[in-house]
Amino acid sequence: MLAILRKEINSFLGSPVAYIIMAVFLTAIGLMLWVFPETSLLDYGYADLGTFFNLTPYVMLFLVPALTMRLFAEEVRTGTLEWLLTRPLSRWGLVVGKFAASWVLVAGLLLPTLVYYLSIYQLGNPVGNIDSASVLGSYLGLLLLGGVFAAIGLFASSLNDNQVVAFVIGVFLSFLLYVGLSAVAGLSFWGPLAYPLSWMALDEQYRALGRGLIDSRNVVFLLSVTVLFLFFTERRLAAYQR
């Protein structure tokens, strides 16, 4: 598993794609946070990172599947997946190794954004006038949400040998679970089932963590969804061995 982790991270860092994705992410978030008047923190007038935490999941919806789309699709296309599956490495080791590499890269995307927190911390009046507990919970939520998106993207990549198709499927499934479930739960015919259905939406779980009180139920749920998609990926790899 560690060998796969190192291989994938080196592959990402040796490719311009990873740097392009990082640059697009940081530029897009920076523009929305400091430049665009509709979302600029400087125009908002409060020491608050709510805009950042509201917008970032939507950017990650596209960028994380872009990071993961090649992980298995390229192996299938080049025929190296069959070779990997014959090596003394379990399917779970292969899946977890590739997932861990993509999750580390997601964490690497988020790490530079701590500069935004430090900036707002200093801009507060008085200095430090920011809800740090809420920021901590929101960053944890982003990290866990990134793990879910990475697991979904990994599953989408295992479905076929076309990276573009894997990207589209990954974005669709991520969007469906993040905001689609909440929208479906809002339909009137669900009745008493509306609340549990909306609670299972990823955006509800993410917002709950951002309220400053970290609830283990939200953490466990997001981790469970991640493991579920990793299980789907492992089962898909099992189909290639038949």
Residue pairs with C-beta under 8 A, 6 or more apart in sequence:
1 89
1 93
1 94
1 96
1 97
1 100
2 97
3 89
3 97
4 89
4 93
4 94
4 97
4 98
4 101
5 97
5 100
5 101
5 104
7 97
7 101
8 71
8 97
8 98
8 101
8 102
9 101
9 104
9 105
12 18
12 67
12 101
12 105
17 66
18 67
18 105
21 63
21 66
21 67
21 109
22 108
22 109
24 63
25 59
25 60
25 63
25 109
26 109
26 112
26 113
28 59
29 52
29 55
29 56
29 59
29 113
29 116
32 39
32 51
32 52
32 55
33 39
33 40
33 41
33 51
33 52
33 55
33 116
34 40
34 41
34 42
37 43
39 51
39 55
41 48
41 49
41 51
41 52
41 120
44 51
47 120
47 121
47 123
47 124
47 125
47 129
47 130
48 120
48 130
48 131
49 116
49 117
49 120
49 130
49 135
49 138
52 113
52 116
53 138
53 141
53 142
53 210
56 113
56 142
57 142
57 145
57 178
57 203
57 206
60 106
60 109
60 142
60 145
60 146
60 149
61 149
61 171
61 174
61 175
61 178
62 171
63 109
64 102
64 106
64 146
64 149
64 150
64 153
64 170
64 174
65 149
65 152
65 153
65 156
65 166
65 167
65 170
65 171
65 174
66 167
67 102
67 105
67 106
67 150
67 153
68 102
68 150
68 153
68 154
68 156
68 157
68 166
68 170
69 153
69 156
69 157
69 163
69 164
69 166
69 167
69 170
70 157
70 163
70 166
71 98
71 101
71 102
71 153
71 154
71 157
72 81
72 98
72 154
72 157
72 158
72 166
72 233
72 237
73 157
73 158
73 160
73 161
73 162
73 163
73 165
73 166
74 161
74 163
75 81
75 84
76 158
76 160
76 161
76 240
77 161
77 162
81 237
81 240
82 240
84 94
85 91
85 94
85 237
85 240
85 241
91 234
91 237
91 238
91 241
92 234
94 237
95 154
95 230
95 233
95 234
95 237
96 230
98 154
99 147
99 150
99 151
99 154
99 230
99 233
102 150
102 153
102 154
103 146
103 147
103 150
106 143
106 146
106 147
106 149
106 150
107 143
107 146
109 146
110 139
110 142
110 143
110 146
117 130
117 135
120 130
121 127
121 128
121 130
121 132
124 130
131 212
133 212
133 213
134 210
134 211
134 212
136 212
136 214
137 209
137 210
137 211
137 212
137 213
137 214
138 209
138 210
140 209
140 214
140 219
141 205
141 206
141 207
141 208
141 209
141 210
141 218
141 222
142 206
144 206
144 209
144 219
144 222
144 223
144 226
145 178
145 202
145 206
145 222
147 222
147 223
147 226
148 174
148 177
148 202
148 222
148 225
148 226
148 229
149 170
149 174
150 226
151 225
151 226
151 227
151 228
151 229
151 230
151 233
152 170
152 173
152 174
152 177
152 229
153 166
153 167
153 170
153 174
154 229
154 230
154 233
155 170
155 173
155 229
155 230
155 232
155 233
155 236
156 166
156 167
156 169
156 170
156 173
157 163
157 166
157 170
158 233
158 236
158 237
159 165
159 166
159 169
159 236
160 166
177 201
177 202
177 225
178 201
178 202
178 203
178 206
179 201
179 203
180 201
181 197
181 198
181 200
181 201
181 202
182 198
182 201
182 203
182 204
184 197
185 194
185 195
185 197
185 198
185 201
186 194
186 198
187 194
190 197
198 204
199 205
200 221
202 222
202 225
205 218
205 221
205 222
206 222
208 215
208 218
209 215
209 218
209 219
